Amino acid sequence: MAAGPPGSGEPEGAGAERATSLTLLQRVRANDRAAWQRLVQLYTPLVYYWCNRWGCSAENRDDVVQEVFLAVATGLPRFHRDRPGDSFRGWLRGITRNTLLAYLRRNRRQPSADGGTHHHLQMQAVSDQSSADDDDPPAELQSLHRRALELVRGEFEDRTWQMFWRTVVEGQSPVDVAADLGVSPAAVRMAKSRVLRRLKDELGDLLA
């Protein structure tokens, strides 16, 4: 659905070792098409959430989301976390807001009964809501983090993933998980550390 990144991707067989040493965002910047697809998979539900939150109509939503990712593909080389508070999510939220406003400007509505325009009123609503609350609800962030986990899920054996999931997501103690699985608490802590380290290596610059 979303546009691909500039370029046609890396040549076949190019540097698998180098690719695994780069974060997802770095690979997208290097025109890795598979990385771009992962980025779109990770963030499309959040972009849809913002569009819904800011009153984008159902009939326009897909077009706006498509334009958002076109803007991301074009603007990503210029995204840098220069300040501690900078984040990819905040940058993407700004792109979504600006894209929706631009879309509304191009698609003006018929005059409303009070002499204004539906288009003007909706634009005002987008501006008011998006400037008033720049934070996302915990449920949306949890969904984002779960999608991030799914991106690295296939890299681990089932038992390793169980140890990580039960300690980090379900909040069980390493001792209890170890007793249940017949391993040592140290093995549980090591599994947890491995998954968290991989998640940070892959997505740290996107989720921070």
Secondary structure, DSSP 8 states (H G I E B T S, - for coil): -----SS--S-TT--HHHHHTS-HHHHHHTT-HHHHHHHHHHHHHHHHHHHHHTT--HHHHHHHHHHHHHHHHHHGGG----STT--HHHHHHHHHHHHHHHHHHHS---B-TTSSBHHHHHHHHHHHHHHH-----HHHHHHHHHHHHHHHHTTS-HHHHHHHIIIIIS---HHHHHHHHTS-HHHHHHHHHHHHHHHHHHHHHHH-
